[in-house]
C-alpha cells in the first residue's frame, strides 16, 4: 500500500513540477485543469496503474487539455482532462439529454462534465468495436479520460489533418469516408463535429478523435449532424484540390 501511495505522490509532484507556471494567466489555467477533485482522480488512476507519469500537453482547448502520459508498463497513453469551470454546459446538456443512452437531468456542472466524459468513453468503445480508426479508450473516471496515445514510438504525437502534409489527399479521403461509413452503419453513431481539426494523421491513416458529442443514428438530429460532418469534409478536401460533392459522400456512407 505504501509503495502505491508514494508512486501516486511522485506522479503528481512530477506533473506539477513539469508544468512551469510563469504568469498569472498560466496559474489560472493550471488551477482550472488541476483542481482538487481532478488531482484526487489522477491519484486514484496512478494507484491502479493507468498513469505512471504525465509529461507535456498534446493539445489545449477551452473545455479540455490532453496530456501525454505513461502507464505502469511505460506504454504511452493520452490523458484528457475536462475543465469543469470553462466547459460549454449548454452544449453538453443538449447533446446528453437528447441521447437515449443517457438520462441526465442535472444542473450540477461537475456531474454533467462527468457524464460527458462517460459519453465520450462509450462512443469510443462503440466506434473501436465497429472497426473505426479511433483511439482505444482505456478508462474514464470523473472528468478524466485515458486512451491510447496516437503518435510514434518515440512519443511524438500525431498531428491533426489541418497541420499535416497530405501526400495523397484522394487516398486519404477514401479512407476517411470508409471510417465514417463504419461509424454510421456498424457503430450506429454520427460524429457531429468532424473536421480537419479532429482527424489525426498517423502513418498516412486518418484517426477520428473528439467524439464526445457523437449521437446515435436514430436520434432526431443525427441527419442534420451527418450533413454538417459531410459539409466540413467536402470543404476541407477542396482546400487540398479534391473535388467531391456532399451527395457523393452521403451515398457511400448510406449505401444509397
Residue pairs with C-beta under 8 A, 6 or more apart in sequence:
4 47
5 47
7 46
7 47
7 52
8 43
8 46
8 47
11 42
11 43
11 46
11 51
11 52
11 53
11 54
12 39
12 42
12 43
12 46
14 53
14 54
15 34
15 42
15 53
15 54
16 34
18 54
18 55
18 56
19 30
19 34
21 27
21 30
29 60
32 83
32 84
32 85
32 86
33 65
33 81
33 83
34 81
35 84
35 85
37 110
37 142
37 143
38 81
38 142
38 143
38 144
41 141
41 142
41 143
41 144
42 51
42 54
42 144
44 141
45 51
45 139
45 141
45 144
45 146
46 52
49 71
49 72
49 73
50 71
50 72
50 77
50 138
50 139
50 146
51 69
51 70
51 71
51 77
51 79
51 146
52 69
52 70
52 71
52 72
52 74
53 69
53 70
54 67
54 68
54 69
54 79
55 67
55 68
55 69
55 70
55 155
56 67
56 68
57 65
57 66
57 67
57 68
58 66
58 67
58 68
58 78
58 157
59 65
59 66
60 66
62 83
62 86
62 87
62 88
63 82
63 83
63 86
63 87
63 88
64 80
64 81
64 82
64 83
64 87
65 80
65 81
65 83
66 78
66 79
66 80
66 81
67 78
67 79
67 80
67 81
68 76
68 77
68 78
68 79
68 149
68 151
68 155
68 157
69 76
69 77
69 78
69 79
69 146
69 149
70 76
70 77
71 77
75 149
76 149
76 151
76 155
77 138
77 146
77 147
77 148
77 149
78 135
78 146
78 147
78 148
78 149
78 150
79 144
79 145
79 146
80 117
80 120
80 144
80 145
80 146
80 147
81 143
81 144
82 113
82 116
82 117
82 143
82 144
82 145
83 143
84 109
84 110
84 113
84 143
87 109
87 112
87 113
87 116
89 109
89 112
91 213
92 112
92 113
92 115
92 116
93 104
93 112
95 119
95 192
95 212
95 213
95 215
96 102
96 104
96 112
96 115
96 116
96 119
97 104
97 105
98 215
98 219
98 220
98 221
99 119
99 215
99 216
99 219
100 216
100 218
100 219
101 119
101 122
101 216
102 115
102 119
104 111
104 112
104 115
106 112
106 115
110 142
110 143
113 143
114 142
114 143
116 212
117 140
117 142
117 143
117 144
117 145
117 212
118 140
119 212
119 214
120 137
120 140
120 145
120 211
120 212
121 137
121 139
121 140
121 145
123 189
123 211
123 212
123 214
124 134
124 135
124 136
124 137
124 147
124 211
125 137
126 187
126 188
126 189
127 134
127 182
127 183
127 187
127 189
127 208
127 211
127 214
128 134
128 136
128 137
129 187
130 182
130 183
130 186
130 187
131 182
131 186
132 179
132 182
132 183
132 186
132 187
132 208
133 179
133 205
133 206
133 207
133 208
134 207
134 208
134 209
134 211
135 147
135 148
135 149
135 150
135 207
135 209
136 147
136 148
137 145
137 146
137 147
137 148
138 146
138 147
138 148
139 145
139 146
140 146
149 155
149 157
150 157
150 158
150 200
150 202
150 207
150 209
151 157
151 158
151 202
152 158
158 200
158 201
158 202
158 207
159 200
159 201
160 196
160 197
160 198
160 199
160 200
160 201
161 172
161 196
161 197
161 199
161 200
161 201
161 206
161 236
162 195
162 196
162 197
162 236
164 201
166 172
166 201
166 240
167 204
168 204
169 237
169 240
169 241
169 242
170 242
171 204
172 201
172 204
172 206
173 233
173 237
173 242
173 244
175 205
175 206
176 199
176 206
176 233
177 233
177 249
177 252
177 253
179 206
179 208
180 191
180 194
180 208
180 229
180 233
180 249
180 253
181 252
181 253
183 189
183 190
183 191
183 208
183 214
184 190
184 217
184 226
184 253
184 254
185 253
185 255
188 216
188 217
188 218
189 211
189 214
189 215
189 216
189 217
190 214
190 215
190 216
190 217
190 219
190 222
190 225
190 226
190 229
191 208
191 211
191 213
191 214
191 225
191 229
192 213
192 214
192 215
192 225
192 228
192 229
193 210
193 213
193 228
193 229
194 208
194 229
194 232
194 233
195 232
195 233
195 236
196 232
196 236
197 210
198 208
198 209
198 210
199 206
199 207
199 208
199 209
200 206
200 207
200 209
201 207
215 221
215 222
215 225
216 222
226 250
226 253
227 246
227 250
230 246
230 249
230 250
230 253
231 246
233 249
234 244
234 245
234 246
234 249
237 244
250 256
